[in-house]
Structure formats: structure tokens, C-alpha cells
Amino acid sequence: MPKDDTILVVEDEDQARTFLTEILNFEGFKALGFANGAEALDYLRTSAAPCLIVLDILMPVMDGRQFRAAMLQQPRFAEIPVVVVTALDSSTADDLKAVRVLRKPLDIGALLNVVRANC
């Protein structure tokens, strides 16, 4: 599946999701927001692979761990870089095979550096 220049923001908090997608779009990227892992997984199944996924861990319906586990089981999704953004201790995300784990409150500069390195 070919990659495109899209970034998925998977975050259940409306304000945080809107803020992140607006910043990424302002910086010249194409960001799409999803309220949970199930919505994002549905998108992945029918669209070109994004260049990066920004993933929260604690979400309803399908949380970040469940979403990442589902991604890793699918060869065409497993190689998509993931940045975990969490309020939890960053060591709680070590098993998610993320390119980076960023703590909330989010350092936007650090996020943009990871995005630029992967997109």
C-alpha cells in the first residue's frame, strides 16, 4: 500500500485533536483527526498508508494499545511510524514500538521534529 503525506491524529479529547490537526495543517502537512482507534483503523483499511500516526493511549471504544496491536498484526500497517502522546509515564508505552513517546502537556516543537523526520 503506497504511503501518502497524511498524518493521522488519534486522540479522544476534541480540543486536543483539533489543536494538533490545526497545527500540523498550518505547518503544511495534511492531518486528519480520529476520536478512537476503531475510527482510525477503519480509515487505514480503505486509504493509502499515512506517513505518520500521532496516537493517544487512553481512549474509549478502541484505545491506543488495542489500535497499535491491530496495526502490528497487519503487515501493510506495521511499518507506519507511530508517535505516542500520553499523560502516562512514558515507560508505559515502551511495548508499542513507537518511533517516539511524548508526554502531555505536549512539546509541539518535539512533535514537529518527529513529523518532519518521518513525513
Secondary structure, DSSP 8 states (H G I E B T S, - for coil): --B-SEEEEE-S-HHHHHHHHHHHHHTT-EEEEESSHHHHHHHHHHS-B-SEEEEES--SSS-HHHHHHHHHHSHHHHTS-EEEEESS-GGGGGGG--SEEEESS--HHHHHHHHHHH-
